[in-house]
């Protein structure tokens, strides 16, 4: 089974370019882990439709490292997908 995760828009205000890349990589890695360990959020085989999620705004700790921010965002996406 092949899983494609496409994030249409990820807006990161107030972060430098290098931090944005770290955050994006952390989100991708954590979402991949969640899919492997917890399975797909929407099942449907060949006829599965894309899952569209809007996480909205998140409040993050100002002192959080980029890796931790990426994990928080990935878990917010996961939480949104199960509601």
C-alpha positions in Angstrom: 0.0 0.0 0.0 1.3 3.4 -0.9 0.4 6.5 1.1 0.8 10.0 -0.2 0.6 12.9 2.2 0.3 16.3 0.6 0.3 19.5 2.6 -1.2 22.2 0.4 -0.3 25.0 2.7 1.9 25.3 5.8 2.3 28.9 7.1 5.0 29.4 9.6 5.2 33.0 10.8 8.2 34.3 12.8 10.6 31.5 11.9 13.8 31.6 9.9 14.2 29.6 6.7 16.4 27.0 8.4 13.9 26.6 11.3 11.1 26.2 8.7 12.9 23.4 7.0 13.5 21.6 10.4 9.8 22.1 11.3 8.6 20.8 8.0 10.9 17.7 8.2 9.7 17.0 11.7 6.1 17.2 10.6 6.7 14.8 7.7 8.6 12.3 9.9 6.0 12.3 12.7 3.0 12.0 10.3 4.8 9.0 8.6 5.4 7.4 12.0 1.8 7.9 13.1 0.5 6.4 9.8 2.8 3.4 10.2 1.9 2.8 13.9 -1.7 3.8 14.0 -2.9 3.1 10.5 -4.6 5.3 8.0 -7.2 7.8 9.2 -9.6 7.1 6.3 -9.9 3.7 4.8 -11.3 3.0 1.4 -8.8 1.2 -0.8 -8.6 2.2 -4.4 -11.6 4.5 -4.2 -10.4 6.4 -1.1 -11.0 10.2 -1.3 -8.4 12.7 -0.2 -8.6 13.7 3.5 -8.9 17.4 3.8 -8.1 18.9 7.2 -7.8 22.4 8.5 -5.9 22.6 11.7 -6.3 26.3 12.0 -4.1 28.3 14.3 -1.9 26.8 17.0 -0.4 28.3 20.1 3.2 27.2 20.4 5.7 27.8 23.2 8.0 30.6 22.2 11.1 28.9 23.5 10.3 25.5 21.7 12.9 24.1 19.4 11.9 23.7 15.7 11.8 19.8 16.1 9.4 20.1 19.0 7.2 22.5 17.0 7.1 20.1 14.1 5.9 17.3 16.5 3.2 19.6 18.0 1.9 20.4 14.5 1.9 16.8 13.4 -0.1 15.8 16.5 -2.5 18.7 15.9 -3.1 17.3 12.4 -3.7 13.8 13.9 -6.1 15.1 16.5 -8.0 17.1 13.9 -8.3 14.0 11.7 -10.0 11.9 14.4 -12.7 14.4 15.3 
